[in-house]
Amino acid sequence: FESLPTTFEPTDDDKAKFPDSEDLQREMKKRKDKMLANMKFIGNLFLRQLLSIKVIGQVVKGLIGIKDGNALPKDHMIECVCELLQAIGSTVDSEKTPQGKAL
């Protein structure tokens, strides 16, 4: 997740590589879908107990930018957090589990 793009606006290189706007939009959608699939993958690793709740907490904090202070998180980062929490939500939602309390 550390190598996620900071923005989903097409760069000048992207615009040069995909001169047709439909191709450019298709490429941007493909990148977004890949990013969201990575969040689902991280969530599934947690559900299979291959990642600890501490790691999930670090991922969530990193995505929403708690370390940045006053800066608001980007929309795509919030979307990633939502995808991750949707994947693991039922597991951490229960107050009876220590994982839910830790997060």
MDTraj code that builds the backbone (N, CA, C; nanometers):
import mdtraj as md
import numpy as np

residues = "PHE GLU SER LEU PRO THR THR PHE GLU PRO THR ASP ASP ASP LYS ALA LYS PHE PRO ASP SER GLU ASP LEU GLN ARG GLU MET LYS LYS ARG LYS ASP LYS MET LEU ALA ASN MET LYS PHE ILE GLY ASN LEU PHE LEU ARG GLN LEU LEU SER ILE LYS VAL ILE GLY GLN VAL VAL LYS GLY LEU ILE GLY ILE LYS ASP GLY ASN ALA LEU PRO LYS ASP HIS MET ILE GLU CYS VAL CYS GLU LEU LEU GLN ALA ILE GLY SER THR VAL ASP SER GLU LYS THR PRO GLN GLY LYS ALA LEU".split()
xyz = np.array([
    [0.0817, -0.1188, 0.0000],
    [0.0000, 0.0000, 0.0000],
    [0.0859, 0.1250, 0.0000],
    [0.2122, 0.1105, 0.0380],
    [0.2998, 0.2263, 0.0465],
    [0.3288, 0.2880, -0.0897],
    [0.3134, 0.2104, -0.1953],
    [0.3422, 0.2634, -0.3284],
    [0.2160, 0.3090, -0.4009],
    [0.1068, 0.3298, -0.3282],
    [-0.0148, 0.3796, -0.3910],
    [0.0091, 0.5209, -0.4434],
    [-0.0517, 0.5526, -0.5560],
    [-0.0332, 0.6882, -0.6092],
    [-0.0967, 0.7914, -0.5172],
    [-0.0394, 0.9098, -0.5176],
    [-0.0934, 1.0160, -0.4338],
    [-0.2152, 1.0816, -0.4966],
    [-0.2325, 1.0639, -0.6263],
    [-0.3481, 1.1180, -0.6958],
    [-0.3848, 1.0251, -0.8110],
    [-0.5083, 1.0341, -0.8538],
    [-0.5509, 0.9549, -0.9676],
    [-0.5749, 1.0409, -1.0908],
    [-0.5237, 1.1591, -1.0890],
    [-0.5295, 1.2437, -1.2076],
    [-0.4255, 1.1929, -1.3065],
    [-0.4601, 1.1872, -1.4344],
    [-0.3626, 1.1407, -1.5328],
    [-0.2439, 1.2366, -1.5440],
    [-0.1266, 1.1804, -1.5522],
    [-0.0056, 1.2606, -1.5678],
    [0.0133, 1.2966, -1.7141],
    [0.1108, 1.3807, -1.7403],
    [0.1404, 1.4178, -1.8795],
    [0.1867, 1.2951, -1.9578],
    [0.2603, 1.2056, -1.8914],
    [0.3042, 1.0820, -1.9574],
    [0.1839, 0.9957, -1.9949],
    [0.0865, 0.9882, -1.9051],
    [-0.0347, 0.9113, -1.9334],
    [-0.1092, 0.9710, -2.0519],
    [-0.1185, 1.1029, -2.0540],
    [-0.1889, 1.1688, -2.1637],
    [-0.1179, 1.1470, -2.2968],
    [0.0159, 1.1432, -2.2938],
    [0.0913, 1.1180, -2.4164],
    [0.0781, 0.9719, -2.4598],
    [0.0750, 0.8834, -2.3631],
    [0.0657, 0.7405, -2.3928],
    [-0.0727, 0.7016, -2.4435],
    [-0.1760, 0.7690, -2.3920],
    [-0.3141, 0.7400, -2.4301],
    [-0.3794, 0.8684, -2.4828],
    [-0.3567, 0.9013, -2.6097],
    [-0.4120, 1.0269, -2.6620],
    [-0.5655, 1.0270, -2.6695],
    [-0.6251, 0.9109, -2.6843],
    [-0.7707, 0.9012, -2.6876],
    [-0.8243, 0.9068, -2.5447],
    [-0.9239, 0.9916, -2.5215],
    [-0.9756, 1.0092, -2.3852],
    [-1.0403, 0.8816, -2.3320],
    [-1.1012, 0.8025, -2.4182],
    [-1.1608, 0.6759, -2.3735],
    [-1.0538, 0.5794, -2.3242],
    [-0.9433, 0.5725, -2.3966],
    [-0.8326, 0.4853, -2.3549],
    [-0.7736, 0.5322, -2.2224],
    [-0.7625, 0.6625, -2.2081],
    [-0.7087, 0.7191, -2.0845],
    [-0.8006, 0.6891, -1.9665],
    [-0.9311, 0.7060, -1.9858],
    [-1.0264, 0.6751, -1.8792],
    [-1.0245, 0.5263, -1.8456],
    [-1.0120, 0.4430, -1.9464],
    [-1.0048, 0.2985, -1.9240],
    [-0.8812, 0.2623, -1.8423],
    [-0.7700, 0.3257, -1.8727],
    [-0.6452, 0.3005, -1.7987],
    [-0.6579, 0.3476, -1.6538],
    [-0.7179, 0.4639, -1.6315],
    [-0.7365, 0.5146, -1.4956],
    [-0.8292, 0.4232, -1.4159],
    [-0.9336, 0.3709, -1.4804],
    [-1.0242, 0.2782, -1.4129],
    [-0.9527, 0.1488, -1.3794],
    [-0.8673, 0.1031, -1.4693],
    [-0.7919, -0.0198, -1.4445],
    [-0.6996, -0.0026, -1.3235],
    [-0.6359, 0.1120, -1.3128],
    [-0.5481, 0.1393, -1.1984],
    [-0.6267, 0.1430, -1.0674],
    [-0.7424, 0.2079, -1.0723],
    [-0.8256, 0.2177, -0.9525],
    [-0.8743, 0.0791, -0.9102],
    [-0.9185, -0.0002, -1.0067],
    [-0.9646, -0.1363, -0.9757],
    [-0.8525, -0.2213, -0.9163],
    [-0.7322, -0.2032, -0.9676],
    [-0.6172, -0.2773, -0.9156],
    [-0.5867, -0.2364, -0.7717],
    [-0.5960, -0.1069, -0.7456],
    [-0.5708, -0.0566, -0.6101],
    [-0.6743, -0.1120, -0.5126],
    [-0.8002, -0.1121, -0.5501],
    [-0.9055, -0.1637, -0.4633],
    [-0.8918, -0.3144, -0.4444],
    [-0.8474, -0.3838, -0.5490],
    [-0.8239, -0.5288, -0.5372],
    [-0.7105, -0.5564, -0.4389],
    [-0.6106, -0.4707, -0.4358],
    [-0.5018, -0.4863, -0.3390],
    [-0.5526, -0.4713, -0.1960],
    [-0.6464, -0.3801, -0.1759],
    [-0.7045, -0.3623, -0.0422],
    [-0.7838, -0.4863, -0.0014],
    [-0.8588, -0.5441, -0.0955],
    [-0.9321, -0.6678, -0.0671],
    [-0.8343, -0.7797, -0.0331],
    [-0.7224, -0.7831, -0.1056],
    [-0.6209, -0.8854, -0.0808],
    [-0.5630, -0.8713, 0.0593],
    [-0.5309, -0.7490, 0.0991],
    [-0.4796, -0.7250, 0.2343],
    [-0.5830, -0.7684, 0.3374],
    [-0.7090, -0.7359, 0.3121],
    [-0.8158, -0.7775, 0.4024],
    [-0.8271, -0.9288, 0.4122],
    [-0.8147, -0.9968, 0.3003],
    [-0.8222, -1.1430, 0.3023],
    [-0.7021, -1.2059, 0.3717],
    [-0.5865, -1.1434, 0.3599],
    [-0.4703, -1.1928, 0.4353],
    [-0.4970, -1.1835, 0.5850],
    [-0.5610, -1.0746, 0.6267],
    [-0.5959, -1.0595, 0.7678],
    [-0.6983, -1.1651, 0.8094],
    [-0.7992, -1.1864, 0.7274],
    [-0.9029, -1.2838, 0.7614],
    [-0.8477, -1.4256, 0.7734],
    [-0.7429, -1.4532, 0.6998],
    [-0.6783, -1.5849, 0.7073],
    [-0.5684, -1.5883, 0.8134],
    [-0.5627, -1.4821, 0.8927],
    [-0.4699, -1.4672, 1.0042],
    [-0.3235, -1.4694, 0.9596],
    [-0.2992, -1.4127, 0.8411],
    [-0.1624, -1.3991, 0.7923],
    [-0.1073, -1.2591, 0.8199],
    [-0.1953, -1.1673, 0.8560],
    [-0.1567, -1.0332, 0.8981],
    [-0.2198, -1.0053, 1.0333],
    [-0.1490, -0.9343, 1.1164],
    [-0.2027, -0.9016, 1.2493],
    [-0.2869, -0.7749, 1.2433],
    [-0.3608, -0.7515, 1.3480],
    [-0.4438, -0.6313, 1.3564],
    [-0.3570, -0.5061, 1.3629],
    [-0.2353, -0.5189, 1.4151],
    [-0.1435, -0.4047, 1.4183],
    [-0.1090, -0.3586, 1.2773],
    [-0.0867, -0.4542, 1.1889],
    [-0.0538, -0.4209, 1.0507],
    [-0.1730, -0.3526, 0.9835],
    [-0.2929, -0.4050, 1.0068],
    [-0.4130, -0.3442, 0.9498],
    [-0.4288, -0.2013, 1.0028],
    [-0.4040, -0.1826, 1.1315],
    [-0.4112, -0.0488, 1.1899],
    [-0.3117, 0.0465, 1.1261],
    [-0.1909, -0.0016, 1.0996],
    [-0.0898, 0.0821, 1.0353],
    [-0.1307, 0.1165, 0.8926],
    [-0.1895, 0.0196, 0.8225],
    [-0.2342, 0.0449, 0.6854],
    [-0.3441, 0.1510, 0.6854],
    [-0.4420, 0.1365, 0.7734],
    [-0.5520, 0.2333, 0.7802],
    [-0.4986, 0.3717, 0.8164],
    [-0.4138, 0.3787, 0.9168],
    [-0.3581, 0.5088, 0.9560],
    [-0.2740, 0.5690, 0.8452],
    [-0.1991, 0.4851, 0.7751],
    [-0.1193, 0.5348, 0.6634],
    [-0.2048, 0.5867, 0.5485],
    [-0.3148, 0.5188, 0.5226],
    [-0.4015, 0.5599, 0.4124],
    [-0.4777, 0.6888, 0.4418],
    [-0.5254, 0.7025, 0.5630],
    [-0.6029, 0.8235, 0.5919],
    [-0.5144, 0.9395, 0.6345],
    [-0.3854, 0.9146, 0.6486],
    [-0.2909, 1.0227, 0.6702],
    [-0.2914, 1.0816, 0.8086],
    [-0.3080, 1.0003, 0.9102],
    [-0.3048, 1.0509, 1.0473],
    [-0.1692, 1.1138, 1.0774],
    [-0.0648, 1.0626, 1.0164],
    [0.0687, 1.1152, 1.0431],
    [0.0925, 1.2524, 0.9808],
    [0.0066, 1.2934, 0.8869],
    [0.0262, 1.4202, 0.8180],
    [-0.0290, 1.5405, 0.8931],
    [-0.0937, 1.5185, 1.0040],
    [-0.1451, 1.6299, 1.0818],
    [-0.2765, 1.6825, 1.0285],
    [-0.2750, 1.8049, 0.9793],
    [-0.3981, 1.8715, 0.9374],
    [-0.4435, 1.8357, 0.7969],
    [-0.3598, 1.7717, 0.7177],
    [-0.3943, 1.7425, 0.5790],
    [-0.5097, 1.6430, 0.5713],
    [-0.6066, 1.6760, 0.4882],
    [-0.7191, 1.5855, 0.4671],
    [-0.6780, 1.4741, 0.3723],
    [-0.7276, 1.3531, 0.3942],
    [-0.6918, 1.2427, 0.3047],
    [-0.7564, 1.2603, 0.1672],
    [-0.6910, 1.2084, 0.0669],
    [-0.7425, 1.2125, -0.0694],
    [-0.8613, 1.1173, -0.0812],
    [-0.9481, 1.1446, -0.1770],
    [-1.0683, 1.0636, -0.1966],
    [-1.0362, 0.9165, -0.2229],
    [-0.9347, 0.8918, -0.3062],
    [-0.9043, 0.7528, -0.3390],
    [-0.8465, 0.6778, -0.2186],
    [-0.7822, 0.7490, -0.1279],
    [-0.7318, 0.6846, -0.0070],
    [-0.8473, 0.6450, 0.0852],
    [-0.9476, 0.7325, 0.0956],
    [-1.0665, 0.7000, 0.1745],
    [-1.1375, 0.5799, 0.1136],
    [-1.1426, 0.5766, -0.0179],
    [-1.2065, 0.4633, -0.0860],
    [-1.1315, 0.3330, -0.0570],
    [-0.9994, 0.3398, -0.0505],
    [-0.9191, 0.2217, -0.0167],
    [-0.9489, 0.1744, 0.1253],
    [-0.9567, 0.2681, 0.2189],
    [-0.9864, 0.2323, 0.3573],
    [-1.1243, 0.1689, 0.3659],
    [-1.2195, 0.2254, 0.2941],
    [-1.3547, 0.1686, 0.2951],
    [-1.3552, 0.0266, 0.2398],
    [-1.2812, 0.0035, 0.1338],
    [-1.2736, -0.1304, 0.0744],
    [-1.2101, -0.2289, 0.1721],
    [-1.1040, -0.1862, 0.2383],
    [-1.0368, -0.2717, 0.3357],
    [-1.1284, -0.3025, 0.4534],
    [-1.1923, -0.2003, 0.5078],
    [-1.2796, -0.2214, 0.6232],
    [-1.4040, -0.3017, 0.5857],
    [-1.4482, -0.2879, 0.4631],
    [-1.5614, -0.3684, 0.4177],
    [-1.5223, -0.5154, 0.4114],
    [-1.3978, -0.5422, 0.3737],
    [-1.3517, -0.6805, 0.3647],
    [-1.3353, -0.7440, 0.5025],
    [-1.2927, -0.6663, 0.6014],
    [-1.2631, -0.7241, 0.7335],
    [-1.3628, -0.6828, 0.8399],
    [-1.4608, -0.6021, 0.8029],
    [-1.5512, -0.5411, 0.8994],
    [-1.6220, -0.6365, 0.9923],
    [-1.6725, -0.7454, 0.9378],
    [-1.7487, -0.8370, 1.0238],
    [-1.6601, -0.9001, 1.1303],
    [-1.5333, -0.9160, 1.1011],
    [-1.4408, -0.9765, 1.1968],
    [-1.4056, -0.8792, 1.3086],
    [-1.3784, -0.7551, 1.2736],
    [-1.3360, -0.6574, 1.3745],
    [-1.4523, -0.5815, 1.4368],
    [-1.5718, -0.5983, 1.3827],
    [-1.6873, -0.5255, 1.4331],
    [-1.7320, -0.5747, 1.5693],
    [-1.7143, -0.7009, 1.5925],
    [-1.7607, -0.7585, 1.7178],
    [-1.6764, -0.7059, 1.8335],
    [-1.7419, -0.6554, 1.9358],
    [-1.6702, -0.6028, 2.0520],
    [-1.6096, -0.7150, 2.1359],
    [-1.6561, -0.8357, 2.1135],
    [-1.6067, -0.9477, 2.1931],
    [-1.4674, -0.9912, 2.1492],
    [-1.4304, -0.9594, 2.0270],
    [-1.3000, -1.0008, 1.9783],
    [-1.1934, -0.8997, 2.0204],
    [-1.0789, -0.9465, 2.0586],
    [-0.9706, -0.8542, 2.0940],
    [-0.9211, -0.7752, 1.9729],
    [-0.9402, -0.8314, 1.8517],
    [-0.8954, -0.7627, 1.7312],
    [-0.9749, -0.6342, 1.7094],
    [-1.1045, -0.6402, 1.7327],
    [-1.1886, -0.5224, 1.7146],
    [-1.1524, -0.4131, 1.8134],
    [-1.1212, -0.4513, 1.9351],
    [-1.0817, -0.3512, 2.0350],
    [-0.9466, -0.2896, 2.0024],
    [-0.8550, -0.3701, 1.9468],
    [-0.7210, -0.3221, 1.9175],
    [-0.7204, -0.2211, 1.8034],
    [-0.8108, -0.2395, 1.7088],
    [-0.8136, -0.1486, 1.5946],
    [-0.8776, -0.0180, 1.6342],
])
top = md.Topology()
chain = top.add_chain()
for i, resn in enumerate(residues, 1):
    res = top.add_residue(resn, chain, resSeq=i)
    for name in ("N", "CA", "C"):
        top.add_atom(name, md.element.get_by_symbol(name[0]), res)
traj = md.Trajectory(xyz[None], top)
